[in-house]
Amino acid sequence: MAGAEAPAEAEARFFQMAFAAEAAQVRLVRRAVRERLGTWGLESFVDIALLVADELVANAIQHGCGSSDDTVTVSAWCTADELLISVGDPSPVQPRRRCAGERDESGRGLELVAAVVDRWGSEFAPGRRGKRVWISFRTTSKEAEA
């Protein structure tokens, strides 16, 4: 799906980082995303974006990587009206939403993601092995566009 491709617009802002598939690296990702969103003037999106990025990164490390030798990539880009974040891992297995039972200790992550973002999806990573899972937030209100 073209929804996760970095925009070619001149005013688009882009950020990307790759890191070893280790849980200890998540705090570095969190810090980098927080700083970048602040630089872009998107402070109001920091908390929700970090929540979603944490979930996608945790899923990539847990389900998309075979060892800490694997690499996870986080990308973020922002246009005049949209913030997109994607997380790539080496697994071609696409994520799927599950209906976790009351006693299940996992399986709610993508339900949470779907509930708080405007749209999300996954696709095979173009030009390389693996996949990327992406989310999108509208950064302008519908009232402002009218």
C-alpha positions as CSV (number, residue, x, y, z in Angstrom):
1,M,0.0,0.0,0.0
2,A,1.3,3.4,-0.9
3,G,0.2,4.8,2.4
4,A,3.5,4.2,4.1
5,E,5.8,5.6,1.4
6,A,7.8,8.7,2.4
7,P,6.2,11.7,0.6
8,A,8.1,13.4,-2.2
9,E,6.8,16.8,-1.2
10,A,9.4,19.5,-0.6
11,E,7.9,20.4,2.8
12,A,7.9,16.9,4.1
13,R,10.1,16.1,7.1
14,F,11.7,12.7,7.4
15,F,13.6,10.8,10.1
16,Q,14.9,7.2,10.2
17,M,17.0,5.1,12.5
18,A,18.0,1.5,12.6
19,F,19.0,-0.4,15.7
20,A,19.8,-4.0,16.9
21,A,16.7,-6.0,17.9
22,E,17.2,-5.6,21.6
23,A,14.7,-4.4,24.1
24,A,17.4,-2.1,25.7
25,Q,17.4,-0.1,22.4
26,V,13.7,0.9,22.8
27,R,14.5,3.8,25.1
28,L,16.8,5.3,22.4
29,V,14.0,5.0,19.9
30,R,11.6,6.7,22.3
31,R,14.1,9.6,22.9
32,A,14.8,10.0,19.2
33,V,11.1,10.1,18.3
34,R,10.2,12.5,21.1
35,E,13.0,14.9,20.0
36,R,12.1,14.7,16.4
37,L,8.4,15.4,17.0
38,G,9.3,18.3,19.2
39,T,11.5,19.7,16.4
40,W,8.6,19.4,14.0
41,G,6.3,21.2,16.4
42,L,4.2,18.1,17.0
43,E,4.4,18.1,20.8
44,S,0.7,17.3,21.1
45,F,1.3,14.0,19.4
46,V,4.3,12.9,21.4
47,D,2.5,10.7,24.1
48,I,0.3,8.9,21.7
49,A,3.0,8.5,19.0
50,L,5.4,7.0,21.7
51,L,2.7,4.6,22.9
52,V,2.1,3.3,19.3
53,A,5.8,3.3,18.4
54,D,6.6,1.3,21.6
55,E,4.0,-1.3,20.7
56,L,5.2,-1.6,17.1
57,V,8.8,-1.8,18.1
58,A,8.1,-4.4,20.8
59,N,6.1,-6.5,18.2
60,A,9.0,-6.2,15.7
61,I,11.5,-7.4,18.3
62,Q,9.3,-10.2,19.7
63,H,7.7,-11.5,16.5
64,G,9.7,-10.1,13.6
65,C,13.3,-10.9,14.6
66,G,15.1,-14.1,15.2
67,S,17.9,-12.7,17.3
68,S,19.5,-9.5,18.5
69,D,21.7,-9.7,15.4
70,D,18.6,-8.6,13.4
71,T,17.9,-5.0,12.7
72,V,14.7,-3.0,13.3
73,T,14.1,0.3,11.5
74,V,11.9,3.1,12.6
75,S,10.9,5.9,10.2
76,A,8.8,8.9,10.8
77,W,7.7,11.6,8.3
78,C,5.4,14.5,8.5
79,T,3.7,16.5,5.8
80,A,1.4,19.5,6.2
81,D,-1.5,17.3,7.4
82,E,-0.2,13.9,8.4
83,L,2.3,12.2,10.6
84,L,3.4,8.7,9.6
85,I,5.5,6.3,11.6
86,S,6.7,2.9,10.3
87,V,8.6,0.0,11.9
88,G,10.4,-2.5,9.8
89,D,11.7,-5.9,10.7
90,P,13.2,-8.8,8.7
91,S,10.1,-11.1,9.0
92,P,7.8,-11.4,6.0
93,V,4.9,-12.5,8.3
94,Q,2.3,-9.8,8.3
95,P,0.7,-8.9,11.7
96,R,-2.8,-9.7,12.4
97,R,-5.3,-8.3,15.0
98,R,-6.3,-10.9,17.5
99,C,-9.3,-11.0,19.8
100,A,-7.6,-11.6,23.2
101,G,-9.6,-13.4,25.9
102,E,-10.1,-12.0,29.3
103,R,-7.3,-14.0,30.8
104,D,-4.9,-13.6,27.9
105,E,-1.7,-11.8,28.9
106,S,-1.0,-10.6,25.3
107,G,-2.7,-10.1,22.0
108,R,-4.2,-6.6,22.6
109,G,-1.4,-4.5,21.0
110,L,-2.8,-4.1,17.5
111,E,-6.3,-3.5,18.9
112,L,-4.8,-0.6,20.9
113,V,-2.9,0.7,17.9
114,A,-6.0,0.6,15.7
115,A,-8.1,2.4,18.4
116,V,-5.8,5.4,18.6
117,V,-4.5,6.0,15.1
118,D,-6.3,7.3,12.0
119,R,-5.2,4.5,9.9
120,W,-2.6,1.7,9.9
121,G,-1.4,-1.2,7.8
122,S,1.5,-3.4,6.9
123,E,3.3,-4.2,3.7
124,F,6.3,-6.0,2.4
125,A,9.3,-3.8,2.7
126,P,10.1,-2.5,-0.8
127,G,13.5,-3.4,-2.1
128,R,14.5,-5.6,0.9
129,R,13.4,-8.6,2.8
130,G,10.8,-8.3,5.6
131,K,7.9,-6.0,6.3
132,R,7.0,-2.7,7.8
133,V,4.0,-1.8,9.9
134,W,2.9,1.8,9.6
135,I,0.5,4.1,11.3
136,S,-0.9,7.5,10.4
137,F,-2.2,10.5,12.4
138,R,-3.9,13.5,10.8
139,T,-2.1,16.6,12.1
140,T,-4.8,19.0,11.0
141,S,-8.4,19.0,12.2
142,K,-11.3,18.7,9.8
143,E,-12.6,22.0,11.1
144,A,-9.3,23.8,10.1
145,E,-9.7,22.5,6.5
146,A,-13.2,23.8,6.1
